[in-house]
Amino acid sequence: MKIGFVEKRQQQRVQVSLQASYQLLSEDKAREYRNNPDFVKQDEAQTSSFQRGQAKDLSEGGMALVGTDLFRPGYKVLVTFEVPNLQTELTYVAEVRWVQQFEEMKRPMYRAGLKFLLLKKGDALKLKEFLAGHGAPPGSKPA
């Protein structure tokens, strides 16, 4: 009998720390994106409502997002992050699956596990290329 955590991830995670921008979405806005899977990047007026954070533990199916917002499981998030060696920005709509609170420099921070729901056209291939270059073969299972 094995004691410990049950691994639920379906893809291998690559440990990264990338600058990210994110915006919590209303259910209406998330539905609008679901009805338009080829959504495009937000215009400049809307990017002012984005928060800064960090993308961590990246896989084809999700990532961890570290930020100052109190995320709740079920929240929908529009997240973008730049992939340095590909010189491109990836944009996803994701769902918060779990949240951990911690303190950094005496202020509350949150680490949210995100599951990708929608992505910009072509971003899935770019993400696979990035992950393959960082030791995670596309579609690989966790160790």
RAMOMO-V648311 format. One record per residue. N is the residue number from 1. OMEGA is omega in degrees with one decimal (none if undefined). Layout:
BEGIN
N_OMEGA, N_OMEGA
END
This chain:
BEGIN
1_-179.4, 2_178.8, 3_179.4, 4_-177.1, 5_174.2, 6_179.8, 7_-179.6, 8_-177.5, 9_179.3, 10_177.5, 11_176.5, 12_177.2, 13_175.1, 14_-179.6, 15_179.2, 16_170.7, 17_-175.8, 18_174.9, 19_-179.2, 20_170.5, 21_-178.7, 22_179.1, 23_174.5, 24_-176.5, 25_170.4, 26_177.0, 27_179.0, 28_-179.2, 29_178.1, 30_178.0, 31_178.1, 32_177.5, 33_179.1, 34_178.9, 35_179.1, 36_-175.4, 37_177.6, 38_-177.5, 39_-178.6, 40_-180.0, 41_-179.7, 42_178.1, 43_-173.1, 44_-179.3, 45_-177.9, 46_-177.9, 47_178.4, 48_179.7, 49_178.5, 50_174.8, 51_176.1, 52_178.5, 53_178.0, 54_173.9, 55_-179.3, 56_173.7, 57_-172.4, 58_173.0, 59_178.1, 60_-175.0, 61_-178.2, 62_-177.3, 63_169.0, 64_177.8, 65_178.3, 66_-179.7, 67_-177.1, 68_179.9, 69_175.4, 70_178.7, 71_174.8, 72_175.5, 73_-178.5, 74_176.9, 75_173.4, 76_-175.0, 77_169.1, 78_-175.5, 79_174.7, 80_174.5, 81_-178.1, 82_176.5, 83_-169.8, 84_-174.1, 85_175.8, 86_-179.4, 87_179.1, 88_177.2, 89_178.8, 90_-178.2, 91_-178.0, 92_162.5, 93_-175.7, 94_176.2, 95_176.1, 96_-179.6, 97_178.9, 98_-177.4, 99_171.8, 100_176.2, 101_174.6, 102_-178.8, 103_177.8, 104_-178.1, 105_176.9, 106_174.5, 107_-178.8, 108_177.0, 109_-178.2, 110_175.3, 111_-176.9, 112_173.0, 113_-177.0, 114_171.4, 115_-179.8, 116_177.7, 117_-178.3, 118_177.4, 119_176.5, 120_179.3, 121_177.9, 122_-176.8, 123_178.8, 124_178.7, 125_178.2, 126_178.5, 127_177.4, 128_179.1, 129_179.5, 130_-178.2, 131_178.6, 132_178.2, 133_-179.6, 134_171.4, 135_177.9, 136_177.6, 137_180.0, 138_178.1, 139_-177.5, 140_178.5, 141_179.1, 142_-179.8, 143_none
END
